[in-house]
Amino acid sequence: MNIEKRLNGKFAEVVTHVKDTAQALDCSGSSMLIIHKDKIVSEAYWGKHANRDNARRVQKDSQFHVASVRKSYIGFAVAYAIHYRYID
């Protein structure tokens, strides 16, 4: 799969929602990436890998151990996209 990047502001509300949720849950950092029709249309990275001064900042190559909880994230992301008509 060849994925090209074409960022657009259409997903700004999604980014804001994810950032607000991360802040409400007191996450040290998180990221968000949306791929639509083989194109990266939105990506955002914020915070650090831990609540320490010298912790690495979350960035493009960051990895998170989310185990089986990813099913919940994927389900939420799909439901959100359908509700706001990002997916028909």
BADREN-903679 format. One record per residue (C-alpha): residue number from 1; residue in three letters; x, y, z. Coordinates in steps of 0.1 Angstrom, whole numbers, padded with zeros to 4 digits. Example, Ala and Ser with C-alpha at 12.3 -4.5 7.8 and 13.67 -1.06 7.14 Angstrom:
2
i|aa|x|y|z
1|ALA|0123|-0045|0078;
2|SER|0137|-0011|0071;
END
This chain:
88
i|aa|x|y|z
1|MET|0000|0000|0000;
2|ASN|0014|0034|-0010;
3|ILE|0002|0060|0014;
4|GLU|0006|0097|0005;
5|LYS|0001|0126|0028;
6|ARG|-0025|0153|0021;
7|LEU|-0033|0169|0054;
8|ASN|-0065|0190|0056;
9|GLY|-0084|0208|0083;
10|LYS|-0115|0188|0079;
11|PHE|-0105|0166|0108;
12|ALA|-0096|0194|0132;
13|GLU|-0126|0186|0154;
14|VAL|-0114|0150|0158;
15|VAL|-0079|0162|0168;
16|THR|-0094|0186|0193;
17|HIS|-0116|0158|0207;
18|VAL|-0087|0134|0211;
19|LYS|-0065|0160|0227;
20|ASP|-0093|0170|0251;
21|THR|-0099|0133|0260;
22|ALA|-0062|0127|0266;
23|GLN|-0061|0158|0289;
24|ALA|-0092|0147|0308;
25|LEU|-0077|0112|0313;
26|ASP|-0044|0128|0324;
27|CYS|-0023|0111|0297;
28|SER|0013|0120|0296;
29|GLY|0011|0120|0258;
30|SER|-0007|0106|0228;
31|SER|-0010|0107|0190;
32|MET|-0036|0105|0163;
33|LEU|-0034|0095|0127;
34|ILE|-0063|0093|0102;
35|ILE|-0058|0076|0068;
36|HIS|-0086|0080|0042;
37|LYS|-0085|0065|0007;
38|ASP|-0048|0056|0011;
39|LYS|-0039|0092|0021;
40|ILE|-0028|0105|0055;
41|VAL|-0054|0133|0060;
42|SER|-0046|0142|0096;
43|GLU|-0019|0135|0122;
44|ALA|-0010|0150|0155;
45|TYR|0014|0143|0183;
46|TRP|0016|0158|0217;
47|GLY|0030|0153|0252;
48|LYS|0057|0130|0264;
49|HIS|0062|0092|0269;
50|ALA|0061|0096|0306;
51|ASN|0054|0122|0333;
52|ARG|0092|0129|0338;
53|ASP|0111|0161|0328;
54|ASN|0136|0141|0307;
55|ALA|0110|0119|0290;
56|ARG|0110|0117|0252;
57|ARG|0084|0138|0234;
58|VAL|0057|0119|0215;
59|GLN|0065|0121|0178;
60|LYS|0060|0103|0145;
61|ASP|0081|0072|0154;
62|SER|0067|0068|0189;
63|GLN|0052|0034|0198;
64|PHE|0026|0028|0225;
65|HIS|0018|-0005|0242;
66|VAL|-0020|-0006|0241;
67|ALA|-0026|-0044|0241;
68|SER|-0062|-0054|0236;
69|VAL|-0076|-0020|0244;
70|ARG|-0070|-0010|0207;
71|LYS|-0103|-0027|0199;
72|SER|-0121|-0001|0219;
73|TYR|-0101|0027|0201;
74|ILE|-0109|0013|0167;
75|GLY|-0146|0009|0175;
76|PHE|-0148|0044|0189;
77|ALA|-0130|0059|0159;
78|VAL|-0153|0041|0134;
79|ALA|-0184|0051|0154;
80|TYR|-0172|0087|0156;
81|ALA|-0165|0089|0119;
82|ILE|-0199|0074|0110;
83|HIS|-0217|0097|0133;
84|TYR|-0201|0128|0119;
85|ARG|-0204|0115|0083;
86|TYR|-0166|0112|0077;
87|ILE|-0176|0077|0066;
88|ASP|-0207|0070|0045;
END
